[in-house]
Amino acid sequence: MSEEERIKSYLADEFKIPAEKIRIQRSRRLFVDFPLEGFHGNFRKLCKELKFNILLTITGLDVGENLEFIYHLARPDGIVLNLKSQIPKTNPERNTISDLFPGGMIYERELIDMFGAKIIGLPPGNRYPLPEDWPEGQFPLLKSWKADMLKSKSEAPK
């Protein structure tokens, strides 16, 4: 059994993820539709037990009624695990992973600025990547956002 197959089996058994929600894309690349329920605790357990101790990035997507966040993790042996998780746009709250990956704060700030996510437990800090004077409630990576939603040129960031 390959290491990717072993990881797939562990995910299916430990987290009760259906096999069709775990895909071995190619050698050393796995994609998993990771359940929202219990995300933080399960994320912590997965990282610890499977030794995914490198956070590569977090990708945010607007997929209609939901926001999808993809946590790209790696191990020293080169296996990359992409955990996809969706949250409803009506309540886009997620606990921070900065307690596990302090460098993840910058990616979480990007999810806040670009998608309007609410990251519970994220320490205070500067906005990223939008400027401090960007209008509140304007999230430019949501499909519903249009540049003309900025109320006037005088309110546009400089």
Backbone bond lengths (Angstrom), bond angles and torsions (degrees), N, CA, C in turn:
res aa  C-N    CA-C-N  psi(-1)  N-CA   C-N-CA  omega(-1)  CA-C   N-CA-C  phi
1 M - - - 1.448 - - 1.529 108.54 -
2 S 1.335 115.56 131.82 1.462 119.86 179.28 1.531 109.89 -71.81
3 E 1.310 115.97 163.32 1.461 120.80 177.74 1.533 110.35 -63.41
4 E 1.328 116.91 -37.16 1.461 120.04 177.68 1.527 110.91 -63.21
5 E 1.320 117.21 -40.92 1.469 121.60 177.80 1.531 110.65 -66.13
6 R 1.325 116.70 -37.11 1.460 120.33 178.06 1.535 110.50 -64.87
7 I 1.317 116.79 -42.03 1.464 121.30 177.85 1.534 109.99 -64.06
8 K 1.320 116.17 -43.58 1.461 120.76 178.61 1.528 110.40 -59.44
9 S 1.303 116.94 -45.61 1.458 121.96 179.83 1.536 110.77 -62.55
10 Y 1.324 117.05 -43.23 1.461 121.41 178.41 1.527 110.23 -60.62
11 L 1.336 117.50 -46.37 1.462 121.30 -179.13 1.526 111.21 -61.62
12 A 1.332 116.03 -42.89 1.466 120.57 -179.87 1.529 110.55 -65.17
13 D 1.317 117.14 -44.09 1.465 121.14 -177.21 1.528 112.46 -74.17
14 E 1.312 116.62 -48.60 1.468 121.44 -172.48 1.527 113.00 -74.72
15 F 1.340 117.24 -37.52 1.460 121.30 -174.79 1.520 113.02 -111.81
16 K 1.337 116.19 4.35 1.473 122.09 178.26 1.529 112.01 55.99
17 I 1.318 115.66 40.03 1.462 121.02 178.21 1.529 107.70 -88.21
18 P 1.330 118.10 126.23 1.467 119.96 178.23 1.530 111.33 -58.58
19 A 1.311 116.06 144.19 1.470 121.95 -176.23 1.528 112.22 -54.95
20 E 1.336 117.79 -35.55 1.473 119.68 -178.32 1.529 112.32 -71.45
21 K 1.330 117.13 -11.63 1.465 121.46 177.36 1.528 112.39 -92.62
22 I 1.337 116.11 2.05 1.462 122.10 178.70 1.521 107.14 -124.59
23 R 1.314 115.93 115.62 1.460 119.74 -175.79 1.530 111.10 -120.58
24 I 1.308 115.03 128.88 1.463 120.01 170.60 1.524 104.52 -90.38
25 Q 1.318 115.45 104.55 1.458 121.65 -174.57 1.530 110.93 -70.32
26 R 1.302 114.78 -41.51 1.463 123.48 177.04 1.520 106.33 -169.37
27 S 1.280 117.26 -176.69 1.453 120.67 179.28 1.535 110.15 -54.48
28 R 1.328 116.41 128.39 1.461 125.21 176.28 1.529 114.75 68.55
29 R 1.343 118.20 17.47 1.469 121.22 178.93 1.518 110.42 -134.41
30 L 1.338 115.49 117.37 1.461 121.51 177.77 1.525 109.94 -122.79
31 F 1.331 115.16 143.78 1.458 122.84 174.96 1.516 107.60 -123.03
32 V 1.323 116.29 132.38 1.454 121.25 -176.22 1.525 109.48 -133.10
33 D 1.335 116.45 129.93 1.460 121.28 169.30 1.521 105.51 -83.27
34 F 1.317 115.20 99.92 1.463 122.24 -171.81 1.521 109.45 -91.66
35 P 1.323 118.09 130.46 1.474 120.45 -176.23 1.526 112.84 -64.06
36 L 1.333 114.40 144.40 1.461 121.27 178.63 1.525 111.11 -70.81
37 E 1.316 116.54 -38.10 1.459 120.67 -177.72 1.534 110.34 -62.85
38 G 1.310 115.75 125.87 1.460 120.81 179.98 1.521 113.51 67.77
39 F 1.323 116.70 24.57 1.465 120.60 -172.43 1.521 112.81 -53.33
40 H 1.323 117.83 -52.45 1.463 119.88 -171.92 1.522 112.22 -62.87
41 G 1.322 117.12 -46.89 1.465 120.15 179.52 1.518 111.84 -64.34
42 N 1.320 116.52 -41.75 1.463 120.53 178.58 1.520 111.59 -67.85
43 F 1.338 116.01 -38.25 1.468 121.35 177.33 1.532 109.44 -60.83
44 R 1.322 115.96 -46.48 1.468 121.44 179.49 1.529 110.56 -59.57
45 K 1.325 115.89 -48.02 1.465 121.03 -178.75 1.526 111.06 -61.76
46 L 1.308 116.40 -45.33 1.462 121.06 -179.87 1.536 110.86 -60.23
47 C 1.329 115.63 -47.40 1.473 119.42 -179.11 1.521 111.06 -60.47
48 K 1.318 116.27 -42.85 1.464 120.66 -177.17 1.526 111.57 -70.84
49 E 1.323 116.49 -51.49 1.460 119.93 -173.07 1.529 113.85 -73.94
50 L 1.319 116.91 -32.47 1.471 119.46 -179.99 1.531 112.27 -98.85
51 K 1.330 116.30 1.96 1.473 122.92 175.33 1.535 113.81 64.12
52 F 1.346 115.81 32.71 1.465 119.37 172.43 1.518 106.23 -85.00
53 N 1.324 115.79 88.93 1.462 120.89 -172.43 1.521 113.70 -112.01
54 I 1.328 116.76 17.17 1.461 121.74 176.94 1.522 107.81 -125.94
55 L 1.336 116.79 119.17 1.461 121.13 173.42 1.520 107.42 -92.22
56 L 1.327 116.82 116.86 1.458 120.53 -179.61 1.526 111.28 -81.60
57 T 1.322 116.55 -47.84 1.460 122.77 178.38 1.516 108.39 -174.31
58 I 1.326 115.94 174.13 1.460 122.61 170.70 1.523 106.27 -126.21
59 T 1.315 116.37 128.44 1.458 121.80 178.63 1.522 108.60 -105.10
60 G 1.316 116.50 135.93 1.458 121.55 174.90 1.509 110.65 -110.74
61 L 1.332 116.61 142.46 1.465 122.73 178.17 1.517 109.58 -139.14
62 D 1.316 115.90 144.17 1.458 122.19 170.45 1.524 105.81 -94.88
63 V 1.334 116.84 113.82 1.473 120.77 -176.50 1.527 110.93 -116.16
64 G 1.319 116.73 37.51 1.462 120.79 177.92 1.510 111.72 99.33
65 E 1.324 116.47 -111.72 1.465 121.38 -179.18 1.532 111.95 -73.91
66 N 1.314 116.37 -17.60 1.467 121.66 -174.90 1.514 111.45 -123.14
67 L 1.322 113.25 163.45 1.462 121.57 166.10 1.514 106.25 -104.42
68 E 1.308 116.08 139.70 1.462 120.01 177.43 1.520 107.93 -114.73
69 F 1.321 115.46 129.15 1.452 121.45 176.10 1.515 107.53 -114.19
70 I 1.309 115.52 131.85 1.462 121.11 179.09 1.526 107.44 -115.10
71 Y 1.317 115.20 117.70 1.459 122.10 178.01 1.520 107.32 -95.06
72 H 1.324 115.83 114.05 1.465 121.94 -178.60 1.532 107.95 -94.96
73 L 1.323 116.40 111.88 1.460 123.00 -176.75 1.517 110.16 -117.48
74 A 1.316 116.03 153.32 1.469 120.11 178.46 1.520 109.81 -139.01
75 R 1.320 112.72 160.03 1.463 121.13 173.67 1.522 108.01 -114.99
76 P 1.317 116.95 161.72 1.470 119.41 178.57 1.529 113.80 -59.37
77 D 1.341 118.02 -22.47 1.468 119.72 179.08 1.530 112.80 -81.82
78 G 1.342 117.73 2.33 1.457 121.42 175.07 1.518 115.37 93.52
79 I 1.318 118.28 -1.08 1.462 119.71 177.53 1.525 108.57 -76.70
80 V 1.334 115.73 131.32 1.459 122.22 179.78 1.521 108.44 -112.17
81 L 1.323 114.74 130.00 1.457 122.49 179.40 1.518 107.75 -115.89
82 N 1.322 116.35 125.88 1.460 122.46 179.92 1.524 108.19 -110.23
83 L 1.325 116.63 107.73 1.456 121.83 -178.65 1.520 109.60 -95.24
84 K 1.317 116.09 113.47 1.460 121.58 178.94 1.515 109.14 -98.34
85 S 1.324 116.18 130.46 1.455 121.18 -179.94 1.519 108.26 -141.33
86 Q 1.322 116.57 137.20 1.459 120.47 -179.50 1.517 110.61 -111.07
87 I 1.343 114.69 145.22 1.459 121.40 174.00 1.523 107.53 -131.89
88 P 1.325 117.23 147.57 1.466 119.52 -178.90 1.526 111.45 -68.81
89 K 1.328 115.65 140.53 1.464 120.10 177.40 1.525 111.51 -62.35
90 T 1.319 116.69 -26.89 1.464 120.32 -178.82 1.522 112.70 -69.15
91 N 1.319 117.21 -20.95 1.461 122.00 178.29 1.535 108.39 -150.10
92 P 1.326 116.35 72.43 1.477 119.53 -172.73 1.530 113.59 -82.23
93 E 1.338 116.00 57.21 1.463 120.02 -179.29 1.515 111.21 -98.13
94 R 1.312 113.34 141.75 1.460 120.92 178.57 1.519 106.96 -150.88
95 N 1.319 118.10 141.91 1.461 121.63 175.32 1.525 109.43 -73.27
96 T 1.311 114.73 147.17 1.456 119.63 178.05 1.528 111.29 -66.44
97 I 1.307 115.24 151.24 1.464 120.47 171.56 1.529 109.74 -106.21
98 S 1.334 116.37 9.28 1.469 119.74 -176.94 1.524 111.94 -66.29
99 D 1.332 118.01 -17.47 1.461 119.49 174.50 1.526 110.86 -70.49
100 L 1.322 116.78 -26.36 1.471 122.08 177.32 1.524 111.96 -94.34
101 F 1.328 115.17 -40.40 1.464 122.34 -178.04 1.527 108.39 -131.46
102 P 1.342 118.72 89.76 1.463 120.35 -178.38 1.527 113.15 -54.75
103 G 1.310 117.44 -32.99 1.468 120.75 178.32 1.516 113.06 -67.25
104 G 1.332 117.34 -13.72 1.457 121.05 179.44 1.521 113.29 -71.48
105 M 1.349 116.70 -11.93 1.466 119.66 -179.48 1.520 111.89 -57.36
106 I 1.312 117.58 -38.78 1.462 119.61 -177.39 1.526 110.83 -66.23
107 Y 1.325 117.26 -37.60 1.465 120.64 178.43 1.527 110.07 -70.00
108 E 1.321 117.04 -37.70 1.463 120.24 178.81 1.528 110.93 -67.88
109 R 1.321 117.77 -37.30 1.468 120.30 176.12 1.530 109.94 -63.90
110 E 1.312 116.82 -34.96 1.460 120.36 176.73 1.533 110.52 -65.38
111 L 1.331 117.99 -39.92 1.467 121.31 177.49 1.528 110.78 -63.05
112 I 1.317 116.55 -35.74 1.468 121.18 177.65 1.524 109.63 -67.22
113 D 1.328 116.60 -53.24 1.465 121.40 -176.27 1.523 113.27 -64.79
114 M 1.297 117.55 -42.09 1.464 120.67 -170.75 1.525 114.13 -91.26
115 F 1.362 117.43 -24.81 1.461 120.56 -175.34 1.527 114.01 -124.62
116 G 1.319 118.28 -10.86 1.459 120.61 -177.92 1.513 113.95 80.65
117 A 1.324 117.03 19.45 1.465 120.47 178.09 1.526 109.84 -64.80
118 K 1.313 115.40 153.39 1.472 121.29 174.22 1.523 106.20 -113.06
119 I 1.318 115.84 113.22 1.463 121.22 -177.87 1.520 108.31 -101.96
120 I 1.326 115.86 105.56 1.455 122.45 -176.75 1.538 109.45 -73.74
121 G 1.326 115.29 129.76 1.461 120.78 176.46 1.520 114.67 88.43
122 L 1.322 117.33 1.69 1.468 120.05 177.88 1.530 108.68 -72.76
123 P 1.335 118.16 125.38 1.467 119.73 179.82 1.534 111.09 -61.13
124 P 1.327 117.26 151.43 1.463 120.31 178.33 1.526 110.88 -59.30
125 G 1.318 115.32 150.40 1.453 120.34 178.33 1.517 110.78 -177.40
126 N 1.304 115.56 -178.01 1.458 121.08 179.73 1.518 110.74 -71.15
127 R 1.315 114.67 158.16 1.460 120.19 174.71 1.531 108.61 -68.83
128 Y 1.321 114.89 156.65 1.464 120.18 173.80 1.518 107.59 -160.14
129 P 1.294 118.96 134.13 1.457 130.63 -0.25 1.522 113.78 -93.17
130 L 1.332 117.56 -1.30 1.459 119.84 -177.06 1.521 110.77 -76.33
131 P 1.328 116.95 152.55 1.466 120.01 179.28 1.532 111.01 -69.10
132 E 1.316 115.91 158.57 1.463 122.09 -177.63 1.528 112.32 -58.85
133 D 1.339 118.19 -28.56 1.468 120.09 -177.39 1.533 113.05 -93.23
134 W 1.319 117.90 12.91 1.471 120.91 176.74 1.536 108.39 -64.86
135 P 1.326 118.06 137.71 1.468 120.22 -177.62 1.525 113.54 -61.28
136 E 1.324 116.16 138.51 1.460 121.98 177.36 1.528 109.17 -62.83
137 G 1.321 115.48 145.74 1.457 120.72 175.86 1.525 114.84 79.63
138 Q 1.311 117.48 5.77 1.469 121.83 178.87 1.528 108.57 -107.08
139 F 1.337 116.53 113.31 1.458 121.73 -175.00 1.529 109.02 -121.80
140 P 1.323 117.47 95.61 1.460 121.63 -166.85 1.528 117.14 -68.53
141 L 1.327 120.28 -9.35 1.460 118.72 176.86 1.532 113.27 -100.66
142 L 1.335 116.50 4.56 1.457 118.82 171.33 1.527 108.35 -77.18
143 K 1.307 116.43 140.08 1.470 120.22 -179.02 1.523 111.85 -60.75
144 S 1.312 117.48 -27.86 1.466 120.89 -178.78 1.527 112.93 -78.23
145 W 1.326 118.16 -11.65 1.461 121.03 -175.95 1.518 110.64 -81.37
146 K 1.323 115.46 136.94 1.468 122.86 174.68 1.522 107.52 -128.66
147 A 1.323 116.06 146.83 1.466 120.07 -177.56 1.522 111.87 -57.92
148 D 1.328 117.29 -30.83 1.464 118.78 -179.63 1.533 112.31 -72.96
149 M 1.322 117.28 -1.09 1.461 120.80 175.80 1.522 111.33 -72.74
150 L 1.316 116.56 -18.66 1.467 119.18 172.70 1.522 105.85 -65.93
151 K 1.304 118.45 126.18 1.473 122.39 -167.13 1.521 113.39 -59.89
152 S 1.310 117.57 -38.64 1.458 120.41 178.25 1.518 107.84 -159.60
153 K 1.314 114.42 163.57 1.465 118.34 178.77 1.519 111.01 -61.21
154 S 1.327 116.83 -30.29 1.460 118.46 179.78 1.521 112.21 -68.66
155 E 1.368 117.27 -21.14 1.451 120.60 177.65 1.519 112.08 -92.66
156 A 1.324 116.83 -9.88 1.455 119.54 -179.87 1.520 109.52 -68.54
157 P 1.320 116.86 143.74 1.462 119.61 178.45 1.518 111.59 -60.01
158 K 1.301 115.50 147.52 1.473 120.38 179.78 1.491 110.40 -95.51
